[in-house]
Amino acid sequence: MSDFNAQAEVYRATVRYPSGYRPILPSPPIHTGTAAECFTYVLTKHDGYPQTYSVRIPLEAGFGTDELSYDDIEAISKRPDFPH
């Protein structure tokens, strides 16, 4: 079961490379909070460029990876266990 109360951080890539969006230098997180708060932040505040956002979360939180893309976040938000 996934832990929606685990601490997470939202990042935004600002430069587009042929292989996808990647930051030039490591940037500070633009939002921190619980996984649920960070997922909601990305889903509602993506400024029309949702693919530039990602959420970093500890592996122990149970999401299968430590970095979730917008597509991952959108899929998780549709799960029945997602807190609304």
C-alpha positions as CSV (number, residue, x, y, z in Angstrom):
1,M,0.0,0.0,0.0
2,S,1.3,3.5,-0.9
3,D,1.9,6.0,1.8
4,F,0.3,9.3,0.8
5,N,1.6,11.0,4.0
6,A,5.3,10.4,3.1
7,Q,7.3,13.6,2.6
8,A,7.8,14.5,-1.0
9,E,9.3,17.3,-3.2
10,V,8.1,18.8,-6.5
11,Y,10.7,19.7,-9.1
12,R,10.3,21.4,-12.5
13,A,12.7,20.8,-15.4
14,T,13.3,24.1,-17.2
15,V,15.3,23.1,-20.3
16,R,14.2,20.8,-23.1
17,Y,16.7,18.5,-24.6
18,P,16.1,16.0,-27.5
19,S,15.8,13.3,-24.9
20,G,13.2,15.2,-22.9
21,Y,13.0,17.9,-20.2
22,R,16.1,18.1,-17.9
23,P,17.3,20.8,-15.6
24,I,20.7,22.3,-16.4
25,L,21.8,22.3,-12.7
26,P,20.1,20.7,-9.8
27,S,17.4,23.0,-8.7
28,P,15.8,23.4,-5.3
29,P,12.3,21.9,-5.0
30,I,9.5,24.3,-5.9
31,H,7.1,22.7,-3.3
32,T,7.4,20.3,-0.4
33,G,4.8,18.4,1.6
34,T,3.2,15.1,1.8
35,A,2.9,13.0,-1.3
36,A,-0.8,13.7,-1.6
37,E,-0.2,17.5,-1.3
38,C,2.6,17.4,-3.9
39,F,0.6,15.3,-6.3
40,T,-2.3,17.8,-6.0
41,Y,0.1,20.7,-6.5
42,V,1.4,19.2,-9.7
43,L,-2.1,18.3,-11.0
44,T,-3.5,21.8,-10.4
45,K,-0.5,24.2,-10.9
46,H,1.3,22.8,-13.9
47,D,1.0,26.1,-16.0
48,G,0.1,24.3,-19.2
49,Y,3.4,22.3,-19.2
50,P,2.6,19.2,-17.1
51,Q,5.5,17.1,-18.5
52,T,8.0,19.5,-16.9
53,Y,7.0,18.5,-13.3
54,S,8.2,15.5,-11.3
55,V,7.9,14.4,-7.7
56,R,10.7,12.9,-5.7
57,I,9.6,10.6,-2.9
58,P,11.4,7.9,-0.7
59,L,11.2,4.4,-2.1
60,E,9.8,3.3,1.3
61,A,6.6,5.2,0.4
62,G,5.6,2.3,-1.8
63,F,5.1,4.0,-5.2
64,G,7.7,1.7,-6.9
65,T,10.2,4.4,-7.7
66,D,11.7,7.5,-6.1
67,E,10.8,9.9,-8.9
68,L,7.4,10.1,-10.4
69,S,6.6,11.8,-13.7
70,Y,3.4,13.8,-14.5
71,D,2.0,10.7,-16.2
72,D,2.7,8.6,-13.0
73,I,1.1,11.2,-10.8
74,E,-2.0,11.5,-13.0
75,A,-2.4,7.7,-12.9
76,I,-2.0,7.6,-9.1
77,S,-4.6,10.4,-8.7
78,K,-7.2,8.1,-10.4
79,R,-6.7,5.3,-8.0
80,P,-9.5,4.6,-5.5
81,D,-7.0,5.0,-2.5
82,F,-6.0,8.5,-3.6
83,P,-7.0,11.0,-0.9
84,H,-9.3,13.7,-2.3
